[in-house]
Amino acid sequence: MSAYKGRTTCAKGTYVEFVVAPDQDVDFGDILVVEGKNGDRFYIRVYDFKVKSRWSNMNGVNYLMGKLDEHGQIANREEFEFYLGGPQHKSKVAMAEQLCYADPNGCLFNPRTCPDFFDEVRGLSAEDTVLLEEMKGDLEIGYLKTGREVSQMSIGIYGHKAITEHIGIFGTTGAGKSNLVKVLTSSVMDLDSYGLLIFDVHNEYFSALRKHPRAGEKLIVYNNYPHYQTTYQMKVNAQEIRPDDLMSTAGFTEAQTDALYKMESVWGEEWFNYVVQYDVHDLIDELAGSTGQKFHPRTVSKIKSVCWNLKNELNISDHGDAEAIRHILQQLESGKVVLMELKNISPLGEQALSTLLSKKLLAHYAEKPEEQLNKAAPVMIVLEEAHRFLGKKEQAQANVFGRLVSEARKFNLGLCAVDQQPRLLADNVLSQLNTLFIMGLASKADRGKLEAMCRKDILQQRNEIKNLDRGELIIATNYLRFAAPVKVHKYEDYVAGRIGSPAPAAPEAFANAAAPGQIV
């Protein structure tokens, strides 16, 4: 990319216009530098263009149109070119917004003044370290993208800031959300600073993450039917389950909800075992004898059906073993990545398990004294198809994920909501996501919702967001001065670079095994 791009012709507030130099390429989204008169540097981003000429007014246009024949072709090219005036009589003008400002001492500020007339405009270079250092985080994501060019300047987020302040990953199908989650997880696995709990709806992450050079020590995988020796079997103790864990999953009526809580009040921690083991009529009679309230058989049958299905899907034991959940919490606290594979589980079981584990994690961290909490690794929960848990209707039910969004920061926990349609999420949820990864979104309603809720002003990036290709995104976060365009690393290439081989082999700890593994 050539350094020199043009000269400023107009500046007002944060608005900047400059004439693009002949034979120079400037694109939507280009991040450029205006060299001030006294060593100041103004960082600007291009968002629109216009072409001007001495013939741009209507009289000039009408005059030139008169030089065309009845077929719209040029009747006399030599005369036409004479009137057009050549390249020196027309110009391409770029419209840009000022992003930030660096003083002669190299200190970076939000816009404080504007460039002068005819200041030089150039591309980013290695000299712009003051801007680039601020955009590097300990969790690398990709390279800075300016227009059609992808630089070799690494862009990332700071986990200690972003994780506990919640993250949103939004993009349509095929935009590259899964690849982004893999790259983000890989960056977490490079460090020992953060824990990650991923609910994998489609079982799409294990085959990729196992190739990471630290997978053997950093990746913990759970499945209800393990296929690998190092994959743990998910087991749940029946006494761990509360009615709240089922409320946001099964669509209970008011009568069924009443019966559910009555069961817990009568049988305590054994309510789930009783519901699964005993006949519907026996349950009705026992409740009637204890509470004086007789429930309809259909009401109790629905609860029994839900509990029976969960018992089989999640390996819920009536006298069981609480080691699985305890093990998960310990691994997260020590900075591991825990992957919960949910493909073989129904939506009901998936939501119940996600709710249960998230609630246990929140309670585990909330109970810690401040001294222990400061030593525990911050943990982020990655929730796919987040609108099922954080939609407007779901938020009205006050589920655990609503509490996570509003309260988890003070307990060193965070949430990463992954979704195709951000407009389906509740407004109070979107407003709490302080870091947004905005990928390609086909719906104008989705783009408009993010524009309204984003902490950074992204209105001038509409054209850029609309035209994002696969693997490209806009990252907007509280601690960056502006929303930055990023080309996300392709996960396979990113891991290959970590290993130092173009075709990395799976670590020995994750080789296929004949016998399934489980916690002992």
N, C-alpha and C positions, 0 to 999 in steps of 0.2 A: 504494500500500500504506500503510495507516494506521500511524503510528509506534507507538502504544500497543497492546500485545498482551495484557497480563495482569500477574499478580503471582506471585512464587515462593512455594511452600508447603512445599517440602522440598528439601534438598540434602545429598548424601553423596558425598564424593570428587568424581568427575567427573559423577556422576548428579544431574540437576536435574529437579524437577517444578514446573509452574506452572499456575495456573488461567487458562484462556483467557477474556478479557474478553467480555461479552455482545456479540453482533453482530460479532465479529471472526473473520476467517478465518485459520486456521493449518493448514498442510499438512505431510505427510511431507517431510522434507528442508529445511524452512525454516531458514535461518540467522538467528538473532536475537541481540539484545544484552540482557544483564542489567546494569542500572545499579547499581553498588555504592554503599555509603554514603559512601565517602571518595573518590569520583572514579574508582574502579576500574571496569573494564568486563570482563564475562565474555561471551565469544562462544560461543553454544550452537547445537546442531542438533537439531531435533525428529525423533524416529524412531518414536514410537508415541503412542496416545491411550487414554484410558478416560473413561467418563462415570459420575459418582457422584451419588447422591441420598440423602436421608434414608430412602428406601424401598429402598436397594440391597441390604440383607440379605434372606435368604430369607423371613423372617417378613413383611417389608414387601411383597415381591413376591407372596407367596401371598395377602396381604390384598387387594392391588390386583387380582389375578386374580379374586378373588371378586366384584368389582364388574362383571365382564363377563357377558353373557348366554350362552346355549348355543351361539350362533354366533360367539362371540369378539368381539362388538361391545360398545360402551359402553352400558350400560343407562340410566344417569343421568349425562349429561355434566357437569352442574353439580356434582353430588356428587363425581364422579371428579376434576374439576379442583380441587375444594376439597382433596381428599386428596393430590393430586399436589403441590400447594403452589405452583405457578407457577414462573417462571424463577429466582427468588431461592432456591429450595430444591433446585436441581440445578446441576451444574457439569460442564464439560468440562475434563479435566486432560490436559495434554501432558507426555510424558516425553521428556527431552532429554539429550544428553551435552555436557559442556563441551569445546570445541575448543582454546581458548587464552585467555590472560588479558592485559589491558593495565593497567599501573599508572597512577597519576595523572600521571606524566611522559610518558605515551604510549609507553612501551617494551613490546614484545610478548614474552610468555613462554609456555612450555608451562604447563598448569594447575598452580598453586601453592597455591591455596586455593579456597574455594567461596563462592557468594553467601550472603547473609543471608536471613532469613525476610521475606517480603513485599516484596522488592526489585522494582522495576519492570522489566518485560520489554517491549522495543520492537523494531521492525524496523531493518534496516541503513539508514544514512543517509550523506550526504557527510562527516559528522564522523568516520566510522570509517576515516580515511585510513591509520592505522597497520596495519590488517588488509589493506586493499585494495592498498596499495603493495607489500606482500610477495607478492601474488598476480599482479602484473603482470610479464610477461616480455618479452624482445625479440622472441619469436616468438608473435604473437597468435593465439588459437584461437577465442575466442568471448566470450560474456557470462556473468557469474555468474548461476546459476539458484538461486532459493530457493523451494521448493515449486512452486506453479503460476505464480509470477511470474518474469519474466526482467528483470533489472536492466540498466542501461546501463554497468555496471562491467566493463571489459575484463579478460579473464583470458588468461594465456599462460604459456609456459615459458621459462626462460633456456637458450638454446642451448648456451652454453659449459659448462653443468652437465649438461643432459639428454642431449645428443647423444652424448657419449663414454661415458655411463653406460647407454646402451641404452634403447630405448623399445619398448613393446608396445601394439599397437592391436587390440582384441578386440571382436567383435560379430557377431551373426548376419547372414544375408543381409538387406539392406534397412535395416540399422541406421544406415548413413551413414559407413562406413569410407572409401570412395573420396572422398567430399566432404571428410572430415577430412584425408586425405593431400593433397588439392588446396589446402586452406586452409593447411596447414603448409608446403607447398612455396611457396605465394604469399608467406608471411611470410619464408621463406628468400630468395626472389628480391628482396624489398624491401631486403635488406641485402647487404653484400659480405663477410660474416664466415664463412659456412659453405658447404660443398659438399654436394651431394646426388646420390646415384646411385640411380635408381629403375628396378627391373626391372618393366616394365609388361606383365603377362601378357595382358591383354585389349585393349591399345591404347586405353585409355579416358581418358588424361590429356592427350594432345597438343592435342586440339581445345579443351580448357578452358584449359590453361596458356598457349597461344599468345595469349590475350586479355589476359594480364598486361601492364601498360605497359612493363615491362622485359624482356619475353620476347626481343626482338631481341638483347639483349646478354647475357642471363643463361641462356637455355634452349638446350641442345645436344641434338639428337635423332638417334638412330641406329636404322636399320631395315635388315633384310637386302635389302629391295626398296623403296628410297625412292620416295615419291610427291610430295615437295616439294623445291624447289631447295635449301632450307636443311636438309634432312634428309640426314645423312651415311649412307653405306653401310657396314655392318659388315663388316670384313675381318679375318681372323686369319692370322697367320704360322704355318705348320705346326710350326716349331721352337719356338713358344711353348707347345705342348701337351705335358703330361706325363701319365703314367698316372694320377696322383692326380686329375686333372681329370675322368676318366671313371669312377673307382671308385664314386662315390656316385650315379651316374646310371643305369647299365645293368644292375645286378643280376648282376654277374659271379660265376661259381662259383669255387671255390678253384683249380681247374685253369686257368681262364681268367685269373684274377688272376696266377697264377704265370707264365703265358705272356706276359702283358702286360708285366710287369717284366723278364722275360728279354729281350723285344724291345728295351726301352730300354737294357738293359745291353750288348747286342750292337751295336746300330746307333746308339746315342747320340741326338743331337737329330734325326736323320733317321728315327727309328723310324716315325713317323706316315706319312711319305711312302712308306717301303718297304711298309708294310702296305697302303696304298691302291693302290700301283702294281703289286705283284707277285702272282703266282698263289699260292693257298693252299699247294699242294704245294711250290713253290719256297721259300716262307717256312718251312715245316716242315723241309725239308732243310737250309736255312741255319742254323736254330736248332739242329738236331741236330748239325751239323758244328761249331758254335761252343761248344755247351754239353754235348753228349753226351746231351741229353734230347729224345726224340721225342714231339711232341704230337699228339693226335688231330685229324683234319681238322675235326671239328665245333667243337672248342675254338678253333682259329685262325679258322674261318669266322665265328664270332660276333664276334670282335674286328674282323675285316675289315669285316663288315657295319656295325657301329657306327661305325667310322672313316669309311667311305664316305658314310654318311648325314650325318655331321657335316660332312664336307668340302663337301657341296653346300648344306647349310642355312646354314652360317656363313661361306661364301665363303672356305674355307681354301685357301691357295695353297701349292704345294710349294716355291716359291722366294721367296715373298711378301714382303709389305710389312707391317712392324710399326708403321706410322704410326698406325693407328686406335687401338690400345691406348695408345700414347704420347700421342696427342692427348687421349684420355679422361682419363688421369691428370693431364695438365697443366691441363685445364679444371676438374677437381674441386679441385685444389690452389689454384687461383686464385679459388675461391668460386662456381663455376657449378653449375647443375642439369643433370645428364646423364640423359636419358630413353632407356632401352633398350626399344624396342617388340618384343615377343616373340610377338605373336598368330600370326604366320605360321611360327613355329618349333615343332617337336614338343617334347613334354615332355623328351625326351632332350637335344635341342639347347639348350633353355632352361636346363636344369640345368647342362649342361656350360659354357655361356657365363657363367652367373651365377657358377659356381665359379671359372672361369678369371679373370674380371675382378676378383672379390673377392680372390683370391689375389695377383694382380698389385698391386692397391691396397695390400694389407697389406704385401707385400714392399717396395713403393715407399716407404711411410711408415716402415717399420721400419729401412730402410737410411739414413735421414736422420740427420745429426748433430743433437744437441739444439738447437743454435742455429737451424738451418734448420727443424726440426720445429715450433718455437715460432712461426715466421713463416707456416707453411703453414696454410691454413684447415682447421679440423676438418671431417671428412667423415662423413656418415651414409649407410649402405646401406639402402634400403627394399626389403624382401623380402616379397612377397605369397605367400599360402598357405605360410607359413613352416614348417608341420609337415613338409613334404616334405624340408626341409633340416635341421630341428632337432628332429625327433621322436626318440623313445627309440631306435629301431633305427638311425636315421641318426647319432645321437650316438655310438653304439658303434663306428662306422666312423671316428671322429675326422676329420671333414671340415673344410674351411677355415672354415665358419661357426661350428663349435664353438670354433675358435681365436679367431675374431673376438670371440665373446662373452666369453671368458676373458682374452684378452690385448690386445685392440685399444685399450683405454682409454689405456694408456701410450704408444700411438703416435698419439693424437689422432683415433682412428676410433671409430665407433659403429654399431650395428645397430638397425634398426626392424623388428620382426617384426609382420606383419599377418596375422591368422588369424581364422577363424570358430569354431574349437574349441581353446581354449587347453589343454584337458586332454590333447591329443595331443602337446604339446611336452614335451621332457624336463624333469624337475624342476630339474636344474642350470642349464638355460637360463632358465626362468621366474624362478629365484632371482636371476639376474644382471640382469634387466630392472628398472632402478631407477625408471623412469617408466612408469606404466600408464594407458592411455586405455581405460576400461571402458565399453563401449556396451551396448545391449540384448543379453542372452544368454538364449536360450530354455531351455537345458539347466541343470538344477540342478547337474550334475556339473561343468560349466564354471565356474559361479559359485563353487562350493565350492573348486575348484582355485585360483582367483584369491584367494579369501579366505585360503587357507592360505599362498600365496606372496607376497602383497602386503606391501610394507614398512610400509604404514599400516594401522591397524586399521579394516576396513570392515565388520565383522560387524553393526554397528548400522544399516548402510545396505542391508541385504538387501531390505527392502520397496521402497526407492527404486530400487535397481538392477534389480529385477524389473520395475518399471513404467516404465523409461526409454522414451521415445518416440524416433522417428527423429531423428537429429541431436542427441540429448542424451547426455551421458556423465559419468562420474565420473573425475576426474584425480587420481591418487595418485602423488606423487613425493617423493624424499628431502628436498628443501629446503623443501617446504610443510609447515606444521604439521598439516594435516589433509587428507583427501581431499575435493576441492571439486567440486560439481556445476556443469556448464557446458552452455550452449546453444551449439553450434558455429555459426559463421557459415555461411550458405549461400554457396557459393563465388561464384556469379554476382553476388550482391549485394555481396559483399566486394570483388570486383575492380571492379565498377561504381563503388563508392565511391572506390577508388584512382584511377580514371581521371577521375571526376567526370562521368560520363555514364551514364544508365540502360541504354544499349545500346552498349557499347564495341565499336569496330571492331578487327579483328585488326591488329597492327602490320604496317607495310609489309614488314619483313624476313621475315614469315611468311605472305605472300600466296601463293596457289597458283601453281605454276609447271609448265610442261609437261615440263621435263627434270628427271630425278632428279639429286640432287647426290651427290658423293662427295669424299673428301679427295684432294687432288692434291699 
